Amino acid sequence: MTYFLGIQFSCRSDFLIAILTLKIFQIRLTYVNLAWYHYLQAIRIVKATTQLQGFTFKEIRITEKKPVSRPLNGFITYSHEDIEAKNELRRRLAVMEQQNQLVTWDDGQLTPGDKALQEDILKKVADSDLLLYLVSAASLASKNCNKELAEAIKQEMRVIPIILEHCDWLNHQVSGFEVLPHKGRPLTKWNDQSGGGGS
């Protein structure tokens, strides 16, 4: 009678079979772990490439045999106190829009005299692929900005908070998303804001 790890084996041959099986399992487990590691790495790469300056065409599959590509629709949420930051963001996204990779919308595109109801703006959010949330003390306190964020979350949209200044964003819903710039360092702290993706 043989005991191993508290397990009773009736004969030595059963014990050897068990050990051999364990070794095979360990080998297979190594491959599984390796595959899982590469899968996680791939996911990280996907997340990285879907950051603000890494968006490419989003493939919309109507059928399995007929993929259709179209530009991403982006909705910009911001406080009107941050209109200059919003305009700067649009300037930086201009090349992507010219290349038909991205189409953005914000309420500044309403023509004078338009009576945009909150429901109409929320429908614009729902029809978008991603929400670019310009984070500041003013936007965090804005009911409209928070309604737009809530709609994006409801629609399970991609949300990208862009930290404009030091504010209490860590205690806000936006803290649940991967923020820009890196590590949430406010854009106001960058000497050269074009380097916002640095370390």
N, C-alpha and C positions, 0 to 999 in steps of 0.2 A: 504494500500500500504506500502511495506517495502523496505527500502534501506539498502544495505550493501556493503561496499567497492565500492560505486558508481554504484552498480548494482541494478536495480529495480525488485522487486519481486511482482507479482500480489496478492499473498496471503501468509499467514504465513506458510502454508504447503509447498509451493514452496521453501520458505526460509529454512525450516528445512531439506528438501530433499537436497538442495544445500550444507548446512553445513555438513550433513551426508556424502555426496559424497566427500566433501573436506577432511573429516577425514579419509575416506577409502583410498583416494588418498595419503594422508600423510603417512598412515601406509604402503601402497604399496611402496611409495617412499623411506621410511626407509629401506625396504628390498632390494630395487634396489641399494640404496647407499651402504648398507652393502655388497651386492654381488659384486659391483664395487670395493669396498675397498679390499675385499679378492682377486679379480682378479688382482688388481694392485700389491698387496703384492706378489702374485704368479709370476707375471712378474718380480718383483725385485729379487725374489729367483732364477728364471730361469737365469736372467742376471748374478747374483752372481755365480751360479754354472757353468756358461760357461766362467768364467775367466780362466786365463792361467793354474792354478793348479787344476781346477775343471772340465776339459773336460772329458766326458765319451763317450761311443760309440754313433755315430750319426746314427740314423735309417733312411735308405733310402727306401721309399716305392715304389716298382716297381708296385705293384697292391695293392688294399685295403686288399686283403686276404693273401698276401705274403710279409711281411716286411723282408728286408735284412739289416743286420748290417755290417758295415765296419769301419775301423779306419779313423779318420779325417786326411785329407791331409793338412799339414801346410807349408806355404812358408815363409822363413825368409828373410826379407829385411834389409840390413845393409850396412854401409860404410866399405870399406876395412880397414879404419883407426880404426875400432872397431872390428877387427877380434877376439881379445881375448874375448870380451864380447859375441860375437856370439858363440864362442866355449864353453864358460861357460854356455850359455843358452842351448846349445845342451846337455851338460852333465846333466843339471838339468831336461831335458825332457827325458833322457834315460830310466827311469823306465816306463814312459807312453808308450814309443816305445816298450819296452820289453813286456809290457802287451797288445800289439796290439791295443792300444787306439789311437795312434797318429803316423803319418809318416811325417817327416819334410824333406824339401829340401832347399838347398841354393846353390849359384854358387860355393862354395868351394868344392862341391861334383863332379864338373867336373874333368875328368881325364886330365892329362897333354896332350896337343896336341889337345884337343877338341876346336873347333871353334864355340862357342855358340853365335849365333846372338841375338840381343836384342829381335827380334820377337820370337825366341825359348824360351827365358826366360819369356817373357810375356805370352806365351802359358802355361808355367808351373804355372804361377800365376793364369791364368784363370781356370786351372784344379784343383786348390786347394779349400779347404773349408774355410780356414782362412789365414790371413796375419799377421805375427808377425813382427812389424816394430820397429827396435831398434833405438830409437830417440836420436840423438846427433847433434851438430852443423854441423858435417861433413855429416851426412845422410840427414839432412834437405836441405843442399846445393847441394846434389847429384842429377843430372838429372836422372840417372838410378833408384835411389830409388823412386823419385817422379813419374816416369813413372810406376813403379810397383804398387805404391799406387793408381795411377789413374786407372790402369787396375782393381785393386781389387774393387774400388768404382764402376766402370762401371759394373762389374759382381755382384754387390750387395753382396760382400763377407763380412764375419765378419773380422773386422780389430782391432787388439789389439796393440796399441802403448806401448812400454816399455821405459820409460824415463831413459836414462843412465846418463845424466849430465844436469846441468843448461844450457839451450839454449832457443831460441826464439820460442818454440813449440806452445805457445798459439796463435801466429799469423800465424800458419801453418794449413794445412788441418787436420792434426792429432788431432788438438784440438776438432774436432767434434766427437771424439770417446772417449769411456771410457778408461782411461789410467791406466797402472800399473807402479810403485807401487801406493798405495792408495794416492789420492789427487795430483798425479803427482810429488811426492817427489823423486828426482833423486836417483838412486841406489848408486851413489858415496857418498851420504850423510848417508847411512846406515852403522853403524859399522859392523853389521852382515848382509850381503846381503840376507841370507836365511830368514831373518825376514822381507823381503820387503812387506809382506802383512799386517803388523801391522799398528797401528794407529800413 
